[in-house]
Amino acid sequence: MYFTHIGGTAFMQDTDDQRSGCAEGELGESFETRFRELVSFGELIEHANSGLRLDEVLENLHASFRRIIPYDRMSVAFITPNRERAVSRWTRSTASEIRIPVGYSAPLAGSSLAPIIETGEPRILNDLRAYAADHPDSDSTRRIVEEGMGSSLTCPLIANGTPVGFLFFTSTGRDTYRDADKRAFMRIATQLSLIIEKGRLYEQLSERTVDLEKRNEYVRAVLARYVSDDIAANLLSLPENLEMGGERRRITMLMSDLRDFSSIAESHEPELVIAMLNHYLGEMTEVIVEYGGTINEFIGDCILVLFGAPVSRSDHARRAVRCSISMQIRMAEVNRYNRAHGLPALAMGIAVHTGHTIVGNIGSPRRSKYGVVGTAVNLTSRIESAATGGQILVSDETRRSVRSGLLHGEAFEIEAVGYDRPVRVTEILGCDRPEPIRLVDPAQLPSVRRQLARCGAPKARRIVPQ
């Protein structure tokens, strides 16, 4: 700095160094401001991107954007897939009542939003009341004014070159927004649009996943009405499980049947018969599922249950025997229900047999079922026909497979159609492993049999005492 005199008047002038110093100071202040903006933008993007779901992303934006753009209301609307409407998706406002709720939609054609999509440039309206007066057909502007808003900044959301929606900043005051606010948004518009679109796509994927899971649950529920949970899970787990074919496997089969049920059915109304049968089958199903059995078929009042297929179980024989005992015990509940509804008492005979079978998908590609075939199935049926009501008969193969813990009743041989030799079977009254479960006290068995015989239960034919 130096002084010069012109016409006796002293003037103060800056030196070149002083002017350079001022310029450097201004430039440094500009760099500092720019740096703070970049830091704010970076923090905003990082905060927004920390959310995964759309609501999380938008909540993060709402908390962070105030450092860059002023607003009292912030909202997001998305463009419908047919590009015809904008639908409100999210709003946060200081207003006591939100007049543009989530789900509100407006047409894009001929609206003030259309030019924003075409140009990709944000739009400022600094006097919403005046705009509403000039555009009385604008329902959304009228609603936003009713919320007490005075000015707005509307920004396009463009992801990968495609307009996907709008981000609205709105202030209660007039003349709030400047071109600097538009420039601030444009600096992060691409990243911000992609983050919001990411959140929306994640939300859509989550919704579709939920819908798909509901549909899968429905399919499983429908399948469970016709096949067991194990079979349904086996069919749905892998596509190849639907292929025709089978495998040889050693399993245990349980077959039960109600004694003299045909006569009972003929003497009662069909509606009562079906109600009685459904209640009985429902009670038995609960027991079977508890022991891990697979219900292969309901044939009228007959139930065929598999243990060890399709799910392999090393203790399939013991499970089947314990299940049969629990089924006979549950019959007391079935008959209590029948008495309470004026229905006759029921008696059930059960056979349990262990042997090699062929299990798999049987039928044709158009109509098939998970089934079991083999002589072991036939023998199970023959043994079941010899059991009296309330009785459980097991083959020697099953008894040897269980090995220990069985409470035996009588053992005898039966003549089975299709077999040259008598078949040895054993009456089971209980199983003490892994914990005791008993059908009746052995001393009480004769009186129980006499009571069941009065229900019309036939005696098993003893051929050769053991």
Protein Blocks (a to p, Z undefined) as FASTA:
>chain_A
ZZddeehiacddddfklmmmmmmmmmmmmmmmmmmmmmmmmmmmmmmmmpmbfmlmmmmm
mmmmmmmmgcfbdcdddddfklpaccdfbdcdfbfbdfbdghiacdfehpaklmmmmnop
acddfbfklmmmmmmmlmklmmmmmnopabdcdddddeehiafbdcddddfbghkbcfkl
mmmmmmmmmmmmmmmmmmmmmmmmmmmmmmmmmmmmmmmmmmmmmmcfklmmmmmmpmkl
mpgcdddddddddddddehklmmmmmpcfklmmmmmmmmmmmmmmmmmmnopacfbdghj
accddehiabdcfklmmmmmmmmmmmmmmmmmmmmmmmmnopacdddddddddddddedd
eddfkbccdddedjklmmmmmmmmmpcghiacddfklmmmnopopacddddddddehiab
dcdddddfbdfbfbdcdfbdfklmmmmmmmmmmnopacdddfbdZZ
